[in-house]
Every structure is written in structure tokens, then in C-alpha cells.
Amino acid sequence: MLDANPQPLVQVQDLKMYFPIRSGLLRIHTGDVKAVDGVSFSIRAGETLGLVGESGCGKSTVGRALLRLYEPTAGKVVIDGEDVASLSTEKLRRKRPTMQMVFQDPQASLNPRMSVADIIAEPLDEHTDWPRAKKTERVYELLDAVGLNRRFANRFPHEFSGGQRQRIGIARALALNPKFIVCDEPIAALDVSIQAQVVNLLEDLQDRLGLTYLFISHDLSMVRHLADRVAVMYLGRIAELSPSADLYARPLHPYAEALLSAVNEPDPEIAARRNRIILKGDVPSPANPPKGCNFCTRCPKVFDLCRSVKPELVEVEPGRLVACHLYTDKTATAGSTGRIGAQEHNQQTNQQGVS
């Protein structure tokens, strides 16, 4: 549960993750795929930050770069007071118990040749010198914590369902009592009937153990239920970062607005009144992003400044950060009528034939 006055456990500043493009026989470096291009955010102790966006926007890359599963190209990642991005190999190894990850595909992330007991005990083998009896007792404790029978300890991953395998992955992540866990789409590979069980388990563990989550997902309905704040990513950059209730009630960024308009609404009357926003065109290549705002090629509210200047992620309302010239352009947002002025400017440019 979120503390009354929590301090940031995770602070990310201008994180970049570029993958080099090499061409020709000599494999000359001719460019970069900018999977993550200047991402900044913080996560308070005990908080869940949801990270959402369409496939290929860089969500999973952010999670892996945070834990140094990928070597970041640039930026700072401070977790529990230490800059993980600059730690030496030995210091990073000692830091590993503080930060763990639950992977998307539970079948691919579990060694099929190891028993459940061996899988869960592997972090204990690497980072502790406990006697075998103490490790076994810890494995049983973790099986109890994630709702699995202790008799399953000597079984192998193929003997379990997808939801049970994900529980095994969660138990392994909890083995060393971490403070911070990256959940990389942990329910994406599960049946809908099982997804709620896993999410409820994660919430229960957070309340009991005081865990801090980065919850990466494309399921906006589930993120709404789980996250305290939500960051919306598009083409390697954060478009909006807002408290969950505020974002779902009134998204500010045009991309967040379009994304949330696609969420299924169980109430047919509300669904009938909803204005579904259909974006035209395709997502640009991360190897060649637009000069200005990354969303300018598809944005229904685009104007000239969007095509030439990248907007910075700035606070436009208490607790709400947006990277959009509709809110940050001083010429369009001067005075108390900033948002209205920006929208009128946008409408005028659209009427003049600007697309």
C-alpha cells in the first residue's frame, strides 16, 4: 500500500536505449533504432506505476534497461539510492536482490529441466550461503505466498498451467525480498479467467511486503485497476504521465485520448455515447522518428510547431505531466485560457487545410 509520505525509490532521468544499425560487408554503423529516447519518471516506495502503449513503443525495453538486462545508451537509473546504470559488474550483482523482474511468457522464462524447488531456490544459491534446509523452508514459504501447494515443489514447469507457471515466476522474483519489481506484461500470455487472479496476487503481495512495481502492459483496463499513476508511451517517449483516475477521466495528450477511446466499455449506454478516435497512418520507424513531436504524423490536433520542435514532458496541472505543444506552447497557452487558446489555434489551422 502506498505510504502517506513516500519517497522516490526509483528515479529515471533521460534514459536512452539505442540499438545500432550496421550495414554492408564491413558492418559499418549507419544509424540507430531509438527504442527509448529520453524517458524520465520516478516511482515512490510502495507505488505501482503503469507503463502503457501500443506494441513496439519501447515499454519492455524501458523495464529491461532499468534492471541493466540491457546496457542503457545514456541516462541515470537510481534505485534505492544507487545509480544502477553506472555500477560495476560486481556492485551490480550485489544490487540484484533489491530489484527483480516478472517476465511476460512464464513458459519461456522457466528452465524446463529444473524442478519448481530448484527454480525458486536458484536466486538463493547465487546470492546467499544458506544451508540446504533453510533454502528448502524458504521455497515452501514462497509457494505458500503465491498460492501453490508445497507438494508441487518437485514437479517440472510443463506439469503446470500458464497461471501456475506465472505464480512460480513471481515466487522466484520474491526469493531475495526485493523492494522493486518490474512486471513485464505478466498477464499477457494468460487466459482472461486467470488474469484477475494473478493481478489480485500481485496486489496482495504489495500490501503485505511493501513492494514497488513498474507494471508494463497493453491492457488498459487492468492497468486502471492496478496502477496509482500511468505513463503513456509512444515511439520511445512518454506522452503523458498522470494519476490513474485523472488519466482515465480526462486524458490530456491527443494520443492518450485516442488510446483510451479504444478501451472496451461494459456499459452499453456509455459505449454508445463514446467518441471513438480512429488514428490515420502508421507509427513512424524508431530508426527515423519525426523531427518534431513523435506523434505529429498521426495527431488529429497537429499544428506547425509540432512538426519542427519536440515537446518536453512538463507539468501542466498538479501531478500531471504532458509532452504536447497544445499545453506547453507559450504563444498558444498564454494566460488563464491557455488550453482553450491552444485548441482554438488548432481548429483555425485545421480549417486552413493543415493536416
Disulfide bonds with the S-S distance in Angstrom:
none
